[in-house]
Amino acid sequence: MKPLLFALEEGLPLAAPLCAQLGAEPAQLARRRFPDGETYLRVDTPPKNRDCIILANLCDPDPGYLALVFLAATLRELGAATIGLVAPYLSYMRQDRRFREGEAITSRVFAREISARVDWLVTVDPHLHRYDHLDEIYSIPAFALSAVSTIGDWVQQQESSYLLVGPDSESRQWVSTLAGQTGLPFVVCEKTRTGDRAVSVEVPDVSGYRNRPALLVDDVISSGHTLMETAAALQHAGIDQIHCAAVHGIFAGDCEAQLQASGIHQLYTSNSIPGPHCTFDLAPVIAGPLHELLAGSHPATGRNRESNP
């Protein structure tokens, strides 16, 4: 029997291609808000004895979290065989330690809550900063996949011979892998952060690459301040044609307009989050592990799998 895919909200760009890759049936779900703000949710496709996949956009997690809880609980009550969560962008990974006394370590709390609701989790390029693996905080099978090869395939199809640029040390893993796949040169900048929205970026010597366009590469675009500072530093170093490719495009506030005003000509993201810059399809990246999970051949230990399909 085909698995059911429940898109937690309308317009998720990954829903249709993921259904096609999996041969899944798109399930019908009604969701709205009562006048007092409470969530109304109704499952219109019977899930009894079916494998159910919840596709959730967690880039703005707080408003949608209760809907996710309600849906998972309802599917369980209605007899779903299994319930899995595909959260291409995984929220609440930022606070991974207590920096000041009394702070909530929200990554652990969120992971504990999600682990209690679903049977498995699939995500793409989560922010694993102080964690090495998702199973340090998730007690269910959790697949942490990588979109780097997908971005690399796209880069190789372009006519431009880019200089690949990582805006900070955390981006080295993506930009160096891309360089290995594409044969393009790369540099990694040094970022100094003095606040949530205050950063400075120092660019290495790029004098030998001034005839190339630069492609900034990162996992997520949120406030965009690091990328704006990087673009300014590259322009100061003599590189004027600047593009940016990221796995997840959150574009908080007026970030998109500010990035374009800073001199970044084009923005490219995956279809993990709805938006106008979706260029890379994550469905082929996600489908392989999902086939294993749905077939019951996933690792029983719950250890996440870093995958570069």
Buried (B, 14 or more C-beta within 10 A) or exposed (E): EEBBBBBBBEEBBBBBBBBEBBEBBBBEBEBEEEEEEEBEBEBEBEBEEBBBBBBBBBBEBEEBBEBBBBBBEBBBEBEBBBBBBBBBBBBBBEBBEEEEEEEEBBBBEBBEEBBEBBBBBBBBBBBBEEBEBBBBBBEBBBBBBBBBBBBBEBBEEEEEBBBBBBBBEBBBBBBBBBBEBBEBBBBBBEBEEEEEEEBEBEBEEBEEBEEBBBBBBBBBBBBBBBBBBBBBBBBEBEBEBBBBBBBBBBBEEEBBEBBEEBBBEBBBBBBBBBBEBBBBBBBBBBBBBBBBBBEEEBBEEBBBBEBEE
